[in-house]
Amino acid sequence: MILQEVSDGLEVVTLNRPDKANALTAEMLENLIQIFEEKSSRVTILTGAGHVFCAGADLDAAKVGLAVSPLWERLSKAVADSPALTIAALNGSLAGGAFGMALACDLRVAVPTAKFFYPVMKLGFLPQPSDPMRLAQLAGPSTAKRILLAGEKLTAQDALRTGLIDHIVEPNALMEMAQALSTDAIAANGEHVAAIKHLTRL
């Protein structure tokens, strides 16, 4: 349910469960953690199959505790700590813990129909520990509070205006844009990519 393609320093990781809106199970989370901890590429693009990036936790798994599992925070840390340039190519909406994966990436590009929401207030959960900080750093404290406390859904246009994403791209050009952003890093050596990434960490 996680596809991994590696070629010439570029790794593309695809959430491949489109019939379930790419909702994540514990097994999928563990697989993603392993992929990002391998440190095998200079650029990693994270995307989804179908028209939704990720709906968060699988509903059945959420009922038995996955929604509050420490695996989400482990995954966010693995993404953030990767020495590679990480790019979230958001092919559609994302919710909950999936938001954390995108926040932990270095860059984010999204299709015009993407929506961004994190319904922890409504569901009675706390967000993963690093997510509010990253959200506030990217989009500002007010936007973070609107999403987390008021349950507001952001459109792609809202997300671009607040700095949550870097570009809005039509679906047929999404991966092309992500790969264009990868060009310089792919041409560099891994140590150089990691060094510049370290200098730009918040």
HUQUI-V775058 format. One record per residue. N is the residue number from 0. RES is the residue in one letter. PSI is psi in whole degrees, 0 to 359 (none if undefined). Layout:
BEGIN
N&RES&PSI, N&RES&PSI
END
This chain:
BEGIN
0&M&353, 1&I&120, 2&L&138, 3&Q&121, 4&E&129, 5&V&130, 6&S&121, 7&D&48, 8&G&355, 9&L&126, 10&E&130, 11&V&121, 12&V&121, 13&T&126, 14&L&116, 15&N&67, 16&R&56, 17&P&333, 18&D&344, 19&K&27, 20&A&32, 21&N&27, 22&A&142, 23&L&136, 24&T&171, 25&A&320, 26&E&318, 27&M&319, 28&L&316, 29&E&322, 30&N&316, 31&L&318, 32&I&315, 33&Q&317, 34&I&313, 35&F&338, 36&E&348, 37&E&332, 38&K&51, 39&S&3, 40&S&167, 41&R&335, 42&V&135, 43&T&124, 44&I&126, 45&L&123, 46&T&182, 47&G&159, 48&A&148, 49&G&211, 50&H&5, 51&V&134, 52&F&302, 53&C&131, 54&A&4, 55&G&221, 56&A&142, 57&D&135, 58&L&316, 59&D&318, 60&A&326, 61&A&325, 62&K&338, 63&V&23, 64&G&355, 65&L&330, 66&A&334, 67&V&20, 68&S&144, 69&P&351, 70&L&326, 71&W&315, 72&E&323, 73&R&320, 74&L&314, 75&S&318, 76&K&319, 77&A&320, 78&V&311, 79&A&325, 80&D&352, 81&S&135, 82&P&351, 83&A&158, 84&L&122, 85&T&131, 86&I&124, 87&A&114, 88&A&93, 89&L&100, 90&N&2, 91&G&198, 92&S&159, 93&L&149, 94&A&154, 95&G&226, 96&G&332, 97&A&330, 98&F&321, 99&G&322, 100&M&314, 101&A&320, 102&L&327, 103&A&345, 104&C&160, 105&D&322, 106&L&154, 107&R&128, 108&V&146, 109&A&154, 110&V&158, 111&P&335, 112&T&358, 113&A&142, 114&K&148, 115&F&118, 116&F&157, 117&Y&81, 118&P&47, 119&V&326, 120&M&314, 121&K&322, 122&L&350, 123&G&19, 124&F&160, 125&L&147, 126&P&162, 127&Q&145, 128&P&320, 129&S&346, 130&D&313, 131&P&320, 132&M&312, 133&R&320, 134&L&316, 135&A&323, 136&Q&322, 137&L&312, 138&A&355, 139&G&151, 140&P&321, 141&S&315, 142&T&320, 143&A&318, 144&K&323, 145&R&320, 146&I&312, 147&L&323, 148&L&322, 149&A&354, 150&G&26, 151&E&139, 152&K&130, 153&L&138, 154&T&170, 155&A&323, 156&Q&318, 157&D&315, 158&A&321, 159&L&317, 160&R&325, 161&T&351, 162&G&7, 163&L&325, 164&I&164, 165&D&331, 166&H&151, 167&I&130, 168&V&140, 169&E&149, 170&P&320, 171&N&353, 172&A&7, 173&L&308, 174&M&328, 175&E&317, 176&M&315, 177&A&318, 178&Q&326, 179&A&321, 180&L&343, 181&S&346, 182&T&309, 183&D&320, 184&A&323, 185&I&325, 186&A&343, 187&A&175, 188&N&160, 189&G&324, 190&E&324, 191&H&317, 192&V&313, 193&A&321, 194&A&316, 195&I&324, 196&K&318, 197&H&321, 198&L&337, 199&T&3, 200&R&141, 201&L&none
END
